Amino acid sequence: MAAHKILVIDDSRVIRMRVREMLPTGNFEVLEAKDGAEGLTLIQQEHPNLIMLDFLLPKKSGWEVFQEIQASPHLQTIPLLLMSGRKEEVTEKIPEPFEHFAFIEKPFEKKELVEAIKEAMRKAPKATSLPPRSATSTMGGDGGSGIHEGKIAALEAQVASLQGEVDNLKKQMGQLVAFIKQKLK
């Protein structure tokens, strides 16, 4: 099984195939969604390491998917690469400079894709100290005011563990980018 999941949300089968062909085989599991609604479902089910999102999509637009990602602290930390054939379609809704995601204009070449993935990894917001979703249910029904110190320590340990996993994934993505650069030479 591949170490990294990349979700490509694009209504163009050609773009989805090109991305798959441009990435080194064996290092990635490329997941594909042909519209925004399917893309959001896959984000929730598969927890990808990178999302490549077309801005103009059927059923649910890339703009709507982007807004849902931004509304969730857990999804905001997934590196995001927005794609469009016309950059002005994106800048109408989201003014530059793009602070938390990368942008690539279609059509693109392999080298441009690699650089955009690196930029998306660099720009992704860092995970905050919010407890993971599963941990919030262990806090009890008192609104959090009577949380025992043991539970707090357990949550802090869980956050530290998750941060270690995030750091490890970033290291692996760096190694992958270096591998891609080497293959491009």
Steps between C-alpha positions, in 0.01 A plus 500: 500500500622849415627721781324815378147565382444776250141590423446655157160668475447595136218443255755444222602136470803618299628716788448219751691258274782750436552555872511123555756463217718787628540356851756226569340156503486319831539811716145629475151374509315739271134532586270659245173692529312636200298763689508700822246288687693180430822680595367606840387144570846365415670765715296384800543128428862482385676787684739580211849645548441750217190634325515622140178693440364635173315826554216439252318176576151357456264421790711691755744760372867514595420826680240322716740213572771754588262673744414170671870415534571842650211463746652187655815534713575132433480540121683834484831329575483278189721657231281642225580567135232693311486453123329703229536576133448868584662646808259794504216258584680426825613855577141626464412301813836476678736799466874445460743438653378150570607450858395146593494314169681476169358572155582344164360608167381228263640354286823437690819303453660254742756751631227757572298234682795403720568864590133561577485192727807625688340842537174347627694300761684813611188717522271253678397637839656318793276296724377695799476359848132413453421154630440238232134433422497168684639661815216752533255226585709396802458836668161419648185706497608778736616731221863438582504687832563191713749316286739296709870571472555142385273557203683822418835321514362223277376757249834682504679170439263423214562845347876450532470159336295642214749784455775240474302322229451830313872576523579151371261544206661833414842334507376224271348755262835682495671177408242440231551847355876438495437172318276674245762770444763232446281326241439831319872551439 
